[in-house]
Each structure stands twice: as C-alpha cells, then as structure tokens.
Amino acid sequence: MSKAVIDKSEEKMKSAVAFAKEDFDTLRTGKANAKMLDGIMVEYYGTPTPINQIAGISIPEPSQILIKPYDANILKDIEKAILNSDLSINPNNDGANIRLNIPPLNEERRKELIKKLMKKSEEHKVAIRNVRREANEKLKKEQKDSVITEDDLKKENDIIQKATDKYIKEIDAATAAKEKELKTI
C-alpha cells in the first residue's frame, strides 16, 4: 500500500516539474515563442478559447509571431485579447493576419520578468511540498491503521523527502536556465 503512495507522489511531483517548465516558457524573452500566447483567451461565440485553437500560429522570423485566424471574423477579438494580456506587445493587424513584433527587452522589463519567474518558481516548489505533505499524511494514517510499522514510516518519509529534494532541484535548474535566457541580450 505505501509503495503506491510513494509512486503516486513521485508521479505528481514529475507532473509539477513538467508544468513548471511549460509555465516558464510562457514568459516573454527577446525571441518569438508561440508559447507566449498560451493562457490568452479569446471570446469566440461566447466561449473563452485559447488562441492556438482558433488560429494558426507560426514564427516567420526570430522576433515575430504570425497569427492566422481560421475565421476572419475573429481577427479583432484576437487583437483585443492580446492588447488586454500582460504581453506588452502591440499587435499589427493587416486585415487577414496579426503580426506580433517582439521587441528586445529593456533592463526594467527584464527585472520585472525575472521577479515574475521567481514568484512562479516558488509557487511550483510549494506545489511539490504539498505533494510531500499529502504523502506523509497518508503514510502516517497507514502507520496508525497498523498497515506499516514505525520503522517503515520513517524509511518511506525519507524516500518522499529525497524525491521532494530531487524535483525542487529540477525546478531550480529550470528557473536558472530561464533566468539566464531572460538576462541574455
């Protein structure tokens, strides 16, 4: 039973790290990245819809994103959603497509993005610690119900702690890589 608790916890921690890396990709650097548009929702027939579900997104050059809506009537709504997002980029609407020219980051914006990255990083670490806490509570309950011994509880808590440390280091490494990317001019 306790093996299942450890395996499930490790799986949740792995997922948390994968989600953290995806989340970090949404932060804007000086280069065009389609993931920057993740999380921007467009009102499409009364339903908030991600841009990538209603338009083709391509990167024609390193500092530009091209958005081709599948439905020409939604062009203005996509433009409005981008303007209302925290991307700080003005979309260029040519009547058929929207081009986003990604300007190089200034020092102030870099510092702002690094601060945002650190906040996100800490939130993801907290998620991993919450998985550890839940696993430890389940193991304590198993020990209380006499499913495992006190020695087993200690060993399994150590295994959970080692997994926690491992996945927090992975988030730290991903954070450091993204921070380096943000600092690169």
QUIDA-V321367 format. One record per helix or strand of 3 or more residues. SS is the DSSP state (A for helix, B for strand). FROM is the first residue (numbers start at 1). LEN is the number of residues. If there is no record, write none. Layout:
# QUIDA-V321367
ss = (SS SS)
from = (FROM FROM)
len = (LEN LEN)
This chain:
# QUIDA-V321367
ss = (A A B B A B B A B B A A)
from = (2 34 41 47 51 55 64 72 91 98 107 150)
len = (24 4 4 4 4 7 6 13 3 4 38 34)
